[in-house]
Amino acid sequence: MTENEIIKEVEKRVKKELDGKVDPDMLGYINIFEDRKKKILEQEYGIKFQTKVEKNSSCSIDWGGTKSGI
């Protein structure tokens, strides 16, 4: 499995984990989603991953998942 395939699978897993617990349209969802995704990728797969906030530290990223296409 390629790194991109692993990332896609982890994204699906995180969506399922958050389903019913966190509203994907709430402000801050993307940060919760990305933090969980990063933790799984690093701990379980040894993949160093930067969240959108880490990649774009000069701007504020805080939108709901449904609208952002997650």
N, C-alpha and C positions, 0 to 999 in steps of 0.2 A: 504494500500500500504506500503510495507517495505521501509526502508531507501535506500537500493540498487536499488529498482524499481524507487524511486523518483529521485535518482541520474541519472539513465539511461534516464528517461524522460526529466530531465533538460539538459542533454547532447544533446539530440535530438533538444530541443528547442534552445539551444545556437548555434548549427550548422545552424539551419534555420535562426536565427537572423544575423549570420555572413555571410551567403551565399550571394555572390555578393558584399559584402562590404569589406571583407578581404580575400585575397588569402590564401587558406589552405596550400599551399606549401611555403609561405614566411617565412623567418626567423622571429621568434617571435610569430607566430600564436598560438602556444601552450600556451604561457603566456597570450595572450588576451583571449583565450578560457577558460583557467582555472580561470582567474580573474573574468570573467563574470559568470561562473558556481558557483564559491564561493559566489559571491554577491547574486545571486538568492537563493541558498540553505540557506544562513544565513538569508536573509531578509524575504523570503516568507515561509520557512519551519522550521526555527529555527535550522537548521542542521549546526553544526560547521564543516567546511571543510578546509583541508589544501591542497594548490596547490602542484604540484610536486616540485616546487622550494622551498616551505616552508618545505616540507618533506626531501628534499635533499639539504640543504643550503650549503653544502661543495662542490657542483659541479654545473656546469652551464648547464641548460636545456633550449634549444632554437632551436627546430626543427619544421619543417612544419607538419601540421596535417595529411595530406594524408599518409605520410611516417611513421608516428608514430602510425597509426591505429585509430586515433580519428574518 
